[in-house]
Amino acid sequence: MRADNSRHLAAAARDRAQQTRAKALLALRDLEEAGRPVTFEAVARQAGVSRSWLYSQPDIRTKIDQLRARHPSPTATLTPPRQRATEASLLRRLEAATERTRKLEEDNHQLRQALAEALGTGRERRVTGEASHRDTPEKRVAKVIGPC
């Protein structure tokens, strides 16, 4: 029978978790002291941990969120001037979208009208027994030859 070494594995896992937390907290402190933007990506890169692990640690996540709110990253909040939409361009986009919507509604109305007329004509022919004047013959079931 083998000896139960699970306590050693548990202790190693605890040590690894404590070391990882210590690296993340040290990275947070270093970024803050250096005046660099504190983001999940920056902390993860500096500490050598994954961003998903940082998100799973409530206290570290809260600290990162607090530092981000206190010192927002200039690149995260500002869009370069040449990429910003002007009021005039937004109005043009709105006008184009409105015109396209109007055209689609008009097309939709015409198609509904044509469908209603076609269905009405078909019903009238069925009721009166009038022959169909279709380009294609009525669908007929093909006779199956051979084993089924």
C-alpha positions, 0 to 999 in steps of 0.5 A: 500500500502506498503512503498518503502524500496528498498533504504534500500536494496540497501544501505545494498548491497552497504555496504556489497560490500564495506566490502567484498572489504575491507576484500579482500584488507586487506588479500592481504596486510597481505599476502604481509607483511607476505611474504607468496605467494599471490595467488587467493586461499590464498587471498580468504581463508584469506578474506573469499570470493570466488575465482570467486568474486576475478577474477571478480574484475579487480583492485584486480585481477591486484594487485594479478597478479602483486604480483604473478609475483613479488614473484612467488610461489616456488611450482608453478614453480618447479617440484620435481626432481623425477617427472621431465622427463629426456631427455632420457625418453622423447626420449623413449616416442617419439620413442614409439609414432613414432613406434605406429603411423607407425604401425597404418599407416601400419594397416590403409593401409592394411585395406584400401587395403582389403576394396578396394579389397572387394568392387571391387569384389562385384562390379564385381559380380554385373556387371557380375551377378555372385552369391555371395559366402558369408558366410551370405545371402544377406539382405532381407526385412522381410514381415510385417504381421499384422497392420502397 
